[in-house]
Amino acid sequence: MKSEGVTIARIVYHCIMMAFERSDPELTLTIFEEMEGLGMKPDGVAYNAVLGACCQLGMHERARHLFLQMAERELVPDRKSYSIMVKVCATSNQPEAALTFMGTICGSGASSPIAGRTTTRSSLASPFGAPSTPPRRTTTCFGRRCAPAATRAAL
């Protein structure tokens, strides 16, 4: 859009990234980079969209880097951020890191706990087998608090 001489508001960038996060993840990454190139500071919504795009593309290292970058920019990851990172770790064969992220979600006290449990359990289905039989450690993390430092150590 920048190359065409069009300047748009940050909220429009967010909407485009969220709309194409799964259907055209490359576009989401391009929009994110363009947004940063224009000096716009991405917020949690933008980071969640680009984390999801990286996950879709199998760009696990980039997702980890962006997740850590959120903290450097003093952005607080939300339930969606952690859920995406569970999927990133689970699909990159790092079940312990996935469980650490899942523990952070479970102990965060954020709203909509059922949505978080559904997302994280389905994310772990691939490396651990059928979603109907999650590993015992998955169910024991519910209600347990995990320190954010543990999440950073998992990366």
C-alpha positions in Angstrom: 0.0 0.0 0.0 2.9 2.3 0.8 4.3 1.7 -2.7 1.0 2.9 -4.2 1.2 6.2 -2.2 -1.7 5.2 0.1 -1.4 6.1 3.7 -3.8 4.3 6.0 -4.6 4.4 9.7 -3.1 1.8 12.2 -6.5 0.3 12.8 -6.9 -0.5 9.1 -3.5 -2.3 9.2 -4.8 -4.3 12.1 -8.0 -5.3 10.3 -6.1 -6.3 7.2 -3.6 -8.4 9.2 -6.3 -10.1 11.2 -8.3 -10.8 8.1 -5.4 -12.5 6.3 -3.6 -14.1 9.2 -4.7 -17.6 8.1 -5.7 -17.2 4.5 -2.7 -15.2 3.3 -0.1 -15.2 6.1 2.6 -13.8 3.8 0.5 -10.7 3.3 0.1 -10.4 7.1 3.9 -10.4 7.5 4.3 -7.9 4.6 1.7 -5.5 6.2 3.4 -5.8 9.6 6.8 -4.9 8.1 5.3 -2.1 6.2 3.6 -0.8 9.3 6.9 -0.8 11.2 8.7 0.8 8.3 6.2 3.7 8.5 7.1 4.2 12.1 3.9 2.9 13.5 4.3 1.0 16.7 2.5 -2.4 16.5 0.3 -3.3 19.5 -0.8 -6.7 20.9 -3.4 -7.1 18.1 -0.8 -6.7 15.4 1.6 -9.0 17.2 -1.0 -11.7 17.6 -1.8 -11.5 13.9 1.8 -11.8 12.9 2.4 -14.6 15.4 -0.5 -16.5 13.9 0.9 -15.9 10.4 4.3 -17.2 11.5 2.7 -20.3 13.0 0.8 -20.9 9.7 4.0 -20.6 7.7 6.0 -22.8 10.0 8.3 -19.9 10.9 8.7 -21.0 14.5 11.9 -19.2 15.3 10.5 -15.9 14.0 7.4 -16.4 16.1 9.6 -16.9 19.2 11.6 -13.8 18.3 8.4 -11.7 17.9 7.0 -13.0 21.1 10.1 -12.0 23.0 10.1 -8.7 21.2 6.6 -8.0 22.6 8.2 -7.9 26.1 11.0 -5.7 24.9 8.4 -3.2 23.7 6.5 -3.4 27.0 3.5 -5.2 25.4 1.8 -7.8 27.6 0.9 -11.0 25.8 -2.7 -12.1 26.1 -4.4 -15.5 26.0 -4.2 -15.5 22.2 -0.5 -14.8 22.2 0.2 -17.7 24.6 -2.2 -20.0 22.7 -0.4 -19.3 19.5 3.0 -20.0 21.2 1.6 -23.3 22.6 0.9 -24.3 19.0 4.3 -23.1 17.8 6.1 -25.1 20.4 3.9 -28.2 20.0 4.3 -28.3 16.2 8.1 -27.7 16.5 8.4 -30.8 18.8 9.0 -28.8 22.0 6.3 -30.3 24.3 7.9 -29.0 27.5 7.9 -25.4 26.2 4.3 -25.9 25.1 3.3 -27.0 28.6 5.1 -24.0 30.1 3.1 -21.7 27.9 -0.1 -23.6 28.7 0.6 -23.3 32.4 1.0 -19.5 31.9 -2.4 -19.4 30.2 -4.0 -21.5 33.0 -2.5 -19.4 35.8 -3.0 -16.0 34.2 -6.6 -15.5 35.5 -7.5 -14.0 32.1 -11.1 -14.1 31.0 -12.7 -16.9 29.0 -10.8 -19.9 30.5 -12.8 -22.4 28.5 -11.7 -20.9 25.2 -8.1 -21.1 26.3 -8.4 -24.7 27.4 -10.0 -25.7 24.1 -7.3 -23.9 22.0 -4.4 -25.3 23.9 -5.6 -28.9 24.1 -6.3 -29.0 20.3 -2.8 -27.5 19.7 -1.2 -30.3 21.7 -3.1 -33.0 19.8 -0.6 -33.3 17.0 2.5 -34.2 19.0 0.8 -36.1 21.8 -1.9 -38.1 20.0 -5.7 -37.7 20.0 -7.2 -34.7 21.6 -9.6 -36.9 23.7 -6.6 -38.3 25.6 -4.3 -35.4 26.5 -1.2 -36.3 28.5 -1.7 -36.2 32.3 0.6 -33.2 32.7 -1.8 -31.2 30.5 -4.7 -31.6 32.9 -2.6 -31.0 36.1 -1.6 -27.5 35.0 -5.1 -26.1 35.3 -5.2 -23.8 38.3 -1.4 -23.7 38.6 0.4 -20.3 38.4 3.5 -20.1 36.3 5.9 -17.1 36.5 6.5 -15.2 33.3 10.2 -15.9 33.7 9.4 -19.6 33.3 7.9 -18.8 29.9 10.9 -16.9 28.8 13.1 -19.8 29.9 11.1 -22.2 27.8 12.1 -20.3 24.7 
